[in-house]
Amino acid sequence: MPKILVIGASGQIGTELTIALRKRHGGDHVIAADVKSGHLQLNNNGPFIPLDVLDCETLQVQVRNHRIDTIYLLVAMLSANGEQHPQKAWQLNMQSLLNVLEVARVENIKQVFWPSSIAVFGPDAPKEHCPQNTELNPSTVYGISKLAGEQWCKYYHSRYDMDIRSLRYPGLISSKTLPGGGTTDYAISIFHSAAFGKPYTCFLGPDTKLPMMYMDDAVRATIELMDAPAKNITVRSSYNLAAMSFTPDELAGEIKEQVPEFEIIYSPDQRQAIADSWPDSIDDSCARQDWNWEAKFCMKGIVEEMLSSI
């Protein structure tokens, strides 16, 4: 059985990924780590350790003490928050990855997972069906850090023959954690307003189309990628990943099918420029070909799940 360390386990992806990994491998085989205490379910179903991933020495000690062979690094400052604190975002996003890669190299870690993002695409990338390989010219510090991180992952693979895998996540929707400062977070906050009978003020315009995905699909994609035979992995920077694309107006319309009294108000702010720089839709054919990726949730299914869960 693998011995897994999930760093950033208290975050949006980390919480649900840790729970899924523990169901699969057993609680004792999956150690949750974060600078802040985790979701109650994380603490109850397996070990939790406080860990600042920027402290490389402590990271290495924990990896050795727990005999870790697989690391999932999910620490990041997201796009909108990153624009408020660019230096801090760069430090956190880049140094956390460099620390993990170097500890993984020294300690002969079997596998590393690190998430990238559609934020690596900038205004020069195709808007529709944005391909795996295209011009990458990100306009945010978050996107710049993710693009640099992809190249570091590729470098450590080619230089040290390390098995590092990555996904370019679209906007992720989850009911288990609160929004974390991303540009696509409207698609989480909107459900909290709808579920409690409150109008929602959207920080993006009604026709802003973005690639989105339900968290269950994102977690499954992560595990399927890590399970795939190494010989099948042809992308060592980060795989495009897609499920669907929709606008705030389309999502609000679907919510109104179940909550007819729901109201949405549009008041775009500085996050609109970030959203406008990203593609409308993503071509993930490489993921489909290499490890048989296929999304399961549609927008209607997401709305049903979110409203019932919240």
C-alpha positions as CSV (number, residue, x, y, z in Angstrom):
1,M,0.0,0.0,0.0
2,P,1.2,3.5,-0.8
3,K,2.0,6.0,2.0
4,I,0.6,9.3,0.8
5,L,1.1,12.9,2.0
6,V,-1.5,15.5,1.0
7,I,-0.1,19.0,1.5
8,G,-2.7,21.7,1.5
9,A,-5.3,19.1,2.7
10,S,-7.6,21.8,4.2
11,G,-8.2,23.6,0.9
12,Q,-10.8,23.2,-1.7
13,I,-9.3,20.4,-3.6
14,G,-7.3,18.9,-0.7
15,T,-10.3,18.3,1.5
16,E,-12.2,16.1,-1.0
17,L,-9.1,14.5,-2.5
18,T,-7.9,13.4,1.0
19,I,-11.3,11.9,1.8
20,A,-11.3,10.0,-1.5
21,L,-7.8,8.7,-1.1
22,R,-8.6,7.5,2.4
23,K,-11.6,5.6,1.2
24,R,-9.4,4.0,-1.3
25,H,-6.3,3.2,0.7
26,G,-7.3,3.5,4.3
27,G,-7.0,6.4,6.7
28,D,-3.7,5.4,8.1
29,H,-2.1,5.4,4.7
30,V,-3.0,9.0,3.8
31,I,-1.6,11.8,6.0
32,A,-3.3,15.2,5.7
33,A,-1.0,18.2,6.2
34,D,-1.6,22.0,6.2
35,V,-0.7,25.1,8.1
36,K,-4.3,25.3,9.4
37,S,-6.5,22.7,10.9
38,G,-8.5,20.7,8.5
39,H,-12.1,19.8,7.8
40,L,-13.5,17.8,10.8
41,Q,-13.7,14.7,8.6
42,L,-10.0,14.9,7.8
43,N,-9.1,14.9,11.5
44,N,-11.5,12.0,12.3
45,N,-10.6,9.6,9.6
46,G,-6.8,9.7,9.6
47,P,-3.7,11.5,10.7
48,F,-3.4,15.2,10.4
49,I,0.0,17.0,10.9
50,P,0.6,20.8,11.0
51,L,3.1,21.6,8.2
52,D,4.4,24.8,6.5
53,V,5.6,23.5,3.1
54,L,7.8,26.6,2.8
55,D,9.9,25.1,5.6
56,C,11.9,22.6,3.5
57,E,13.8,21.0,6.4
58,T,10.6,20.2,8.3
59,L,9.0,18.9,5.1
60,Q,11.9,16.5,4.6
61,V,11.7,15.3,8.3
62,Q,8.0,14.6,8.0
63,V,8.5,12.7,4.7
64,R,11.2,10.5,6.3
65,N,9.4,10.0,9.6
66,H,6.2,8.8,7.9
67,R,8.0,6.9,5.1
68,I,6.1,8.8,2.4
69,D,6.3,7.5,-1.1
70,T,3.6,9.7,-2.8
71,I,3.1,13.5,-2.4
72,Y,0.1,15.5,-3.5
73,L,0.9,19.3,-3.3
74,L,-2.2,21.4,-3.4
75,V,-1.0,24.6,-1.8
76,A,-1.6,27.8,-3.8
77,M,-2.8,31.4,-3.7
78,L,-5.4,31.6,-6.4
79,S,-5.9,34.1,-9.2
80,A,-8.0,36.9,-7.6
81,N,-6.1,36.9,-4.2
82,G,-2.8,36.6,-6.1
83,E,-3.4,39.9,-7.8
84,Q,-3.9,41.5,-4.4
85,H,-0.6,40.1,-3.1
86,P,1.6,39.2,-6.1
87,Q,4.9,38.8,-4.3
88,K,3.4,36.6,-1.6
89,A,1.5,34.6,-4.3
90,W,4.7,34.0,-6.2
91,Q,6.6,33.0,-3.1
92,L,4.0,30.5,-1.9
93,N,3.1,29.0,-5.3
94,M,6.7,28.6,-6.5
95,Q,8.7,27.9,-3.4
96,S,6.2,25.2,-2.2
97,L,6.7,23.4,-5.5
98,L,10.5,23.7,-5.5
99,N,10.7,22.4,-1.9
100,V,8.5,19.4,-2.7
101,L,10.4,18.6,-5.9
102,E,13.7,18.7,-4.2
103,V,12.6,16.7,-1.2
104,A,11.0,14.2,-3.5
105,R,14.3,13.9,-5.5
106,V,16.5,13.4,-2.4
107,E,14.1,11.0,-0.7
108,N,13.3,9.0,-3.9
109,I,9.6,9.7,-3.7
110,K,7.7,7.4,-6.1
111,Q,5.1,9.9,-7.4
112,V,4.3,13.6,-7.1
113,F,1.1,15.4,-8.1
114,W,0.9,19.1,-8.5
115,P,-2.1,21.1,-9.9
116,S,-1.8,23.6,-12.7
117,S,-4.7,25.7,-14.1
118,I,-6.3,27.2,-17.1
119,A,-4.7,30.4,-15.8
120,V,-1.6,29.4,-17.8
121,F,-3.5,30.5,-20.9
122,G,-3.5,34.2,-21.6
123,P,-5.3,36.5,-24.1
124,D,-3.2,35.1,-27.0
125,A,-4.5,31.5,-26.7
126,P,-7.5,30.3,-28.8
127,K,-10.8,31.1,-27.1
128,E,-12.6,28.0,-28.3
129,H,-11.4,24.4,-27.7
130,C,-8.0,25.7,-26.5
131,P,-5.5,23.0,-27.4
132,Q,-2.9,21.3,-25.2
133,N,0.0,23.0,-27.0
134,T,-0.6,26.7,-27.8
135,E,0.9,30.1,-27.0
136,L,1.0,30.5,-23.2
137,N,1.1,34.1,-22.1
138,P,-0.7,34.4,-18.7
139,S,-1.7,37.8,-17.5
140,T,-1.9,37.1,-13.7
141,V,0.8,36.2,-11.2
142,Y,-1.2,33.0,-10.5
143,G,-1.0,32.0,-14.2
144,I,2.7,33.0,-14.4
145,S,3.5,30.8,-11.4
146,K,1.6,27.9,-12.8
147,L,3.3,28.1,-16.1
148,A,6.7,28.3,-14.4
149,G,5.7,25.3,-12.2
150,E,4.8,23.2,-15.2
151,Q,8.3,23.8,-16.6
152,W,9.9,22.8,-13.3
153,C,7.8,19.6,-13.2
154,K,8.9,18.8,-16.8
155,Y,12.5,19.6,-15.9
156,Y,12.7,17.3,-12.8
157,H,11.1,14.5,-14.9
158,S,13.6,14.9,-17.7
159,R,16.7,15.6,-15.5
160,Y,16.1,13.2,-12.7
161,D,13.6,10.7,-14.2
162,M,11.0,11.5,-11.5
163,D,7.3,10.6,-12.0
164,I,5.6,14.0,-11.6
165,R,2.0,14.4,-12.9
166,S,-0.2,17.5,-13.3
167,L,-3.6,18.7,-14.5
168,R,-4.7,22.1,-15.7
169,Y,-7.9,22.3,-13.7
170,P,-10.8,24.5,-14.9
171,G,-13.0,26.3,-12.4
172,L,-14.0,23.9,-9.7
173,I,-17.3,23.7,-8.0
174,S,-17.7,22.1,-4.5
175,S,-20.2,22.3,-1.6
176,K,-17.8,21.0,1.0
177,T,-15.4,24.0,1.2
178,L,-15.9,27.8,0.9
179,P,-14.5,29.7,-2.1
180,G,-10.7,30.3,-1.9
181,G,-10.1,33.5,-3.8
182,G,-10.4,32.3,-7.4
183,T,-11.9,34.1,-10.4
184,T,-14.4,31.2,-11.0
185,D,-15.6,31.2,-7.3
186,Y,-18.9,32.9,-8.3
187,A,-20.0,29.4,-9.4
188,I,-19.8,28.3,-5.7
189,S,-21.0,31.4,-4.0
190,I,-24.1,31.6,-6.2
191,F,-25.4,28.4,-4.7
192,H,-25.0,29.5,-1.1
193,S,-27.2,32.6,-1.9
194,A,-29.8,30.5,-3.8
195,A,-30.0,27.8,-1.2
196,F,-30.8,30.4,1.5
197,G,-33.2,32.5,-0.5
198,K,-30.8,35.5,-1.0
199,P,-30.1,37.4,-4.2
200,Y,-26.6,37.0,-5.5
201,T,-24.3,39.8,-6.8
202,C,-22.0,38.3,-9.4
203,F,-18.6,39.9,-9.9
204,L,-18.5,38.7,-13.6
205,G,-20.7,39.8,-16.4
206,P,-23.7,37.6,-17.5
207,D,-22.1,36.4,-20.7
208,T,-18.6,35.5,-19.3
209,K,-18.1,31.9,-20.5
210,L,-15.5,29.8,-18.6
211,P,-14.5,26.1,-18.4
212,M,-15.9,24.6,-15.2
213,M,-16.0,21.2,-13.5
214,Y,-17.7,19.6,-10.5
215,M,-15.2,18.6,-7.7
216,D,-16.2,14.9,-7.9
217,D,-15.0,14.8,-11.5
218,A,-11.8,16.7,-10.6
219,V,-10.9,14.3,-7.8
220,R,-11.6,11.3,-10.0
221,A,-9.5,12.8,-12.8
222,T,-6.6,13.3,-10.3
223,I,-6.7,9.7,-9.1
224,E,-7.1,8.2,-12.6
225,L,-4.1,10.2,-13.8
226,M,-2.0,9.0,-10.9
227,D,-3.1,5.4,-11.5
228,A,-2.3,5.5,-15.2
229,P,0.8,3.5,-16.3
230,A,3.9,5.7,-16.7
231,K,4.3,4.6,-20.3
232,N,0.9,6.2,-21.1
233,I,1.8,9.6,-19.8
234,T,3.0,11.7,-22.7
235,V,2.5,15.2,-21.2
236,R,5.0,16.0,-18.4
237,S,4.1,19.6,-18.0
238,S,0.4,19.5,-17.3
239,Y,-2.7,18.0,-19.0
240,N,-5.6,20.0,-20.3
241,L,-8.7,18.9,-18.4
242,A,-12.3,19.8,-19.4
243,A,-15.9,19.0,-18.5
244,M,-18.2,21.9,-19.6
245,S,-18.4,25.6,-20.2
246,F,-21.1,28.0,-19.2
247,T,-21.8,31.7,-18.3
248,P,-23.2,33.1,-15.1
249,D,-26.4,33.8,-16.9
250,E,-26.7,30.2,-18.0
251,L,-26.0,28.9,-14.5
252,A,-28.5,31.3,-12.9
253,G,-31.1,30.1,-15.4
254,E,-30.5,26.5,-14.4
255,I,-30.7,27.4,-10.7
256,K,-34.1,29.2,-11.4
257,E,-35.5,25.9,-12.7
258,Q,-35.2,24.6,-9.1
259,V,-35.4,27.9,-7.2
260,P,-37.8,30.1,-9.2
261,E,-37.5,33.1,-6.9
262,F,-33.7,33.3,-7.2
263,E,-32.4,36.6,-8.3
264,I,-28.9,37.5,-9.7
265,I,-27.4,41.0,-10.0
266,Y,-24.4,41.7,-12.2
267,S,-21.6,44.0,-10.9
268,P,-18.3,43.1,-12.6
269,D,-15.2,44.0,-10.8
270,Q,-11.4,43.6,-11.4
271,R,-11.9,39.8,-11.8
272,Q,-13.7,40.4,-15.1
273,A,-10.4,41.2,-16.8
274,I,-8.9,38.0,-15.5
275,A,-11.8,35.9,-16.8
276,D,-11.7,37.7,-20.1
277,S,-8.1,36.6,-20.6
278,W,-8.9,32.9,-20.3
279,P,-10.4,30.5,-22.9
280,D,-14.1,29.8,-23.2
281,S,-13.5,26.1,-23.6
282,I,-10.7,23.5,-23.4
283,D,-9.6,20.7,-25.7
284,D,-8.6,17.8,-23.4
285,S,-8.1,15.2,-26.1
286,C,-4.6,14.3,-24.9
287,A,-6.0,13.3,-21.5
288,R,-8.8,11.3,-23.2
289,Q,-6.3,9.5,-25.4
290,D,-3.6,8.8,-22.8
291,W,-5.6,7.7,-19.8
292,N,-9.2,7.6,-21.0
293,W,-10.4,10.7,-19.2
294,E,-14.2,11.5,-19.4
295,A,-16.2,13.9,-17.3
296,K,-19.5,12.6,-15.8
297,F,-21.3,15.7,-14.4
298,C,-23.2,18.2,-16.6
299,M,-24.5,21.6,-15.5
300,K,-27.9,20.3,-14.5
301,G,-26.3,17.6,-12.4
302,I,-24.1,20.1,-10.7
303,V,-27.0,22.3,-9.8
304,E,-29.0,19.4,-8.3
305,E,-26.0,18.2,-6.3
306,M,-25.0,21.6,-5.0
307,L,-28.5,22.7,-3.9
308,S,-29.2,19.4,-2.2
309,S,-25.7,19.4,-0.4
310,I,-25.8,23.0,0.8
